[in-house]
Amino acid sequence: MVTLMRARYWVTIIAALTMPAVVVQGVLAAPKKQAPPPPPPAPTNPPNITLTLVANELARDWSLRVTNTGLEPLRIVADARALSLEITAPNGGPVVKCTVPPEMRPLADNGPRTLVLVGGRSYTEHFDPRLYCFGEKEANALVAGATVIGKLGFAPTNVAPPYEVTWALDGTRFDASVAPSPAKEIVSTPLQLTAPTPVVADAGVTPLTATDAVPIHLGVAMPTRTDLTTTFEQTTTLTVTNKDPRAVSLLLRTSTVGFTVELPQGGIARCGGSTGATAIRELLTTLPAGGRASVAVDFDAVCPDVFARPGLYVVRPRIDTRRVTGSVSSFQGEALGDPVIVRVRTGRGDDRASPKPDPAH
């Protein structure tokens, strides 16, 4: 019995002494985290292609031009929404980056906006920089003296390189040993923004005078920036301010609210504010001097199909009571607000024209 107890005692001691070693051995034997694979090497022979940005104004009416300066035909992504902008302030500082939301960027390099450029030909596309620099910080970076560099392509993703040598016009391939390597992205030369040329008023033009001896001044406003996935069941708020020293009564309803809209692909649409209505005292809104009132408005209810496509819309809110009738006296006229921007990320497809090479010179 004593021998058995001594044997159990030494077994317990040995187990206690060896247990930490097992734990330590287990910790030391844990597999190490593997380092990520190195990035692929840069092309040794990049394609002969250039990207140029042109800014006709500080914050609108820009264009990009892609030019094949080589001899081989190149397949390119002809889509300005694959563009990103890097802006440096006139006095330096951190770079401000602008890009469209992920929903608006092309998802592949072989979609309907793929284009083949033969040697010496270019592709040009116009775009609105406010679509990219939509936030207040980004918009404020678009000032005179700032430097802009554009990057067009798919560098942040894993899709195939969109800039690569493709089939020749006669159906043959160029020698792969001497042909340029494909590239996922091309970078523009720096563009320095300049101040717009001031418009000098013609002294010989007589300014218009109001027909009303004592006109009523109303201000109309809505949020400066509205970012929407779609406009389906989306509302905005219009605020009417009485800028007169006297009280003003008006019919402030959805039926008297409208918009003047600059469409992404050009053209202007006027919508809303054209429905006739009868004013009764209980429905009128009375604004004291300096007073204001607001009304919520559904985009699609006021402007059916106007905001159907993705893109940037320049919108001027308006109140139009010229078709209001009734025995009660109220404001009858149109008040137009300052332009604001509305970005629609998705919609009923892309209505931009199919990409085509610029005319040959």
Secondary structure as GFF3:
##gff-version 3
##sequence-region A 1 361
A	DSSP	alpha_helix	2	28	.	.	.	ID=ss1
A	DSSP	beta_strand	49	55	.	.	.	ID=ss2
A	DSSP	beta_strand	62	68	.	.	.	ID=ss3
A	DSSP	beta_strand	74	77	.	.	.	ID=ss4
A	DSSP	three_ten_helix	80	82	.	.	.	ID=ss5
A	DSSP	beta_strand	83	88	.	.	.	ID=ss6
A	DSSP	beta_strand	96	99	.	.	.	ID=ss7
A	DSSP	three_ten_helix	102	104	.	.	.	ID=ss8
A	DSSP	beta_strand	114	117	.	.	.	ID=ss9
A	DSSP	beta_strand	122	127	.	.	.	ID=ss10
A	DSSP	three_ten_helix	129	131	.	.	.	ID=ss11
A	DSSP	alpha_helix	136	140	.	.	.	ID=ss12
A	DSSP	beta_strand	147	153	.	.	.	ID=ss13
A	DSSP	beta_strand	164	165	.	.	.	ID=ss14
A	DSSP	beta_strand	185	187	.	.	.	ID=ss15
A	DSSP	beta_strand	191	192	.	.	.	ID=ss16
A	DSSP	beta_strand	218	221	.	.	.	ID=ss17
A	DSSP	beta_strand	225	228	.	.	.	ID=ss18
A	DSSP	beta_strand	235	242	.	.	.	ID=ss19
A	DSSP	beta_strand	248	250	.	.	.	ID=ss20
A	DSSP	three_ten_helix	254	256	.	.	.	ID=ss21
A	DSSP	beta_strand	257	262	.	.	.	ID=ss22
A	DSSP	beta_strand	268	272	.	.	.	ID=ss23
A	DSSP	beta_strand	277	278	.	.	.	ID=ss24
A	DSSP	three_ten_helix	281	283	.	.	.	ID=ss25
A	DSSP	beta_strand	285	287	.	.	.	ID=ss26
A	DSSP	beta_strand	292	298	.	.	.	ID=ss27
A	DSSP	alpha_helix	299	302	.	.	.	ID=ss28
A	DSSP	beta_strand	311	320	.	.	.	ID=ss29
A	DSSP	beta_strand	324	325	.	.	.	ID=ss30
A	DSSP	beta_strand	334	336	.	.	.	ID=ss31
A	DSSP	beta_strand	340	344	.	.	.	ID=ss32
###
